[in-house]
Amino acid sequence: MMITQRVIVKPKAIQQQHLTLNVPSVDQLFSGFTTGDFAVLYGSQSMVSFTSRLCVRAQLPSKLGGLDSNVVFIDGGATFGLHKITRQAQLHQINPQEALDKIINYSASTAYQLTKLLMKKLEETIKKSDAKLVIISDITNLFLDENITDEEAEKVYSQILNYLSSFAKTHQVIIVATYLPHHKTSRSEKLQEISLAKANIVFAFSKTLYTSDIALEKHPSFMLGVADWPSENLTLTDFMGNGKFC
């Protein structure tokens, strides 16, 4: 008599990677992103320095809180901060040109171009570059175009956000989208509502003349709260024009 044995093969566990900020005031509130996260940042322009920091830190080895990875940057509002990336590279003791070479930068000038980049081009780019971080800057801007109806804008935008949320989990990448300040309209408020609902992590940035704050408003496991976000370091040259103090 032949004896057969059934072997149950357990699916291989997904090995998640973590991306830290290494900002003491924020680290106590938020220890970092995990692959599979889809985050939305909104509020003040301070979030641009946040994403610039992520673009550089993602390139660090895992033992330093990075992903040892390339970065995909999709720009929906001509916001790519070359100066800020260079500065962050210098602060992290990385050659600025090498840091820039590891950022695959795409830009879109219409909502249709952005939609194609996200829903047709992104997967191919991720596979080719093995990038673990995707930044989508000013994701809503192009959907505020008056040539697009409210109905179409909301419908397509909602589909994109659903796709990105699923894409982050399926491909085990971190996706961070920024919702930059725009003139408040019924459409912009609706798109913001969709953005915050679809993300599993939400940060709100606020800025006064002297301070910047970052609020963790949504997270599946962390306690929500507010922390100081460091302002850009200023030098005397920031206050000079034509060789004289302004």
Residue pairs with C-beta under 8 A, 6 or more apart in sequence:
14 36
14 172
16 34
16 35
16 36
16 172
17 34
17 35
17 62
17 67
17 132
17 172
18 31
18 32
18 33
18 34
18 35
18 62
18 65
19 32
19 33
19 34
19 54
19 57
19 58
19 65
19 66
19 67
19 132
19 133
19 174
20 27
20 31
20 32
20 57
20 65
20 66
21 27
21 30
21 32
21 53
21 54
21 57
21 65
22 57
22 65
23 53
23 229
23 230
25 227
25 228
25 229
25 230
26 214
26 227
26 228
26 229
28 227
29 214
29 216
29 222
29 223
29 225
29 226
29 227
30 216
30 219
30 222
30 227
31 222
32 65
33 39
33 54
33 174
33 176
33 201
34 174
35 67
35 132
35 168
35 172
35 173
35 174
36 168
36 169
36 172
36 173
36 174
37 168
37 174
37 175
37 200
37 201
38 164
38 165
38 168
38 169
38 175
38 177
38 198
38 199
38 200
38 201
39 174
39 175
39 176
39 177
39 199
39 200
39 201
39 202
39 203
40 176
40 177
40 178
40 179
40 195
40 196
40 198
40 199
40 201
40 202
40 203
41 47
41 50
41 51
41 176
41 177
41 178
41 179
41 202
41 203
41 204
41 205
42 178
42 179
42 180
42 192
42 195
42 196
42 202
42 203
42 204
42 205
43 181
43 203
43 204
43 205
43 206
43 207
44 181
44 205
44 206
44 207
44 212
45 180
45 181
45 205
45 207
46 205
46 206
46 207
46 212
46 214
46 229
47 178
47 180
47 203
47 205
48 79
48 81
48 84
48 137
48 178
49 81
49 84
49 229
49 232
50 203
50 205
50 214
50 229
51 135
51 137
51 176
51 178
52 81
52 84
52 85
52 87
52 88
53 88
54 71
54 133
54 135
54 176
55 71
55 73
55 85
55 88
55 99
55 103
55 133
55 135
56 85
56 88
56 89
56 91
56 92
56 94
56 99
57 65
57 66
57 88
57 92
58 66
58 67
58 69
58 71
58 132
58 133
58 174
59 66
59 67
59 68
59 69
59 70
59 71
59 94
59 99
59 102
60 66
60 67
60 68
60 92
60 94
61 68
62 68
67 132
67 133
67 174
69 130
69 131
69 132
69 133
70 102
70 103
70 104
70 129
70 130
70 131
70 132
71 102
71 103
71 104
71 131
71 133
71 134
71 135
72 103
72 104
72 106
72 122
72 125
72 126
72 129
72 131
72 133
72 134
72 135
73 80
73 103
73 104
73 105
73 106
73 134
73 135
73 137
74 106
74 107
74 108
74 114
74 117
74 118
74 122
74 134
74 135
74 136
74 137
75 105
75 106
75 107
75 108
75 137
75 138
76 107
76 108
76 114
76 136
76 137
76 138
76 139
76 140
76 141
76 142
77 137
77 138
77 141
77 142
77 180
78 107
79 137
79 138
79 178
79 180
80 105
80 107
80 137
82 100
85 96
85 99
85 100
85 103
86 96
86 99
86 100
87 232
88 99
89 95
89 96
89 98
89 99
89 100
90 96
104 125
104 129
104 131
106 117
106 121
106 125
108 114
108 117
108 142
109 142
110 142
110 145
111 142
111 143
111 145
111 148
111 153
111 156
113 142
114 139
114 142
115 156
115 160
118 136
118 160
118 163
118 164
119 159
119 160
119 163
122 134
122 167
123 167
123 171
125 131
126 134
126 171
126 173
131 173
132 172
132 173
132 174
133 173
133 174
133 176
134 168
134 173
134 174
134 175
134 176
135 176
135 177
135 178
136 164
136 175
136 176
136 177
136 178
137 177
137 178
137 180
138 178
138 179
138 180
139 177
139 178
139 179
139 195
140 157
140 179
140 180
140 182
140 188
140 191
140 192
140 195
141 180
141 182
143 153
143 156
143 157
143 187
143 191
144 153
144 182
144 185
144 187
144 188
144 191
145 153
150 186
150 187
150 190
153 187
153 191
154 187
154 190
154 191
154 194
157 191
157 194
158 194
158 198
161 194
161 195
161 198
161 199
162 198
164 175
164 177
164 198
165 198
165 199
165 200
167 173
167 175
168 174
168 175
177 195
177 199
179 191
179 192
179 195
182 188
196 202
196 217
196 218
199 218
200 218
200 219
200 220
201 216
201 218
201 219
201 220
202 216
202 217
202 218
202 219
203 214
203 215
203 216
203 217
204 214
204 215
204 217
205 212
205 213
205 214
205 215
205 229
206 212
206 213
206 215
207 213
210 231
211 228
211 231
212 228
212 229
212 230
212 231
213 226
213 227
213 228
213 229
214 226
214 227
214 228
214 229
215 224
215 225
215 226
215 227
216 222
216 224
216 225
216 226
216 227
217 224
218 224
239 245
239 246
240 246
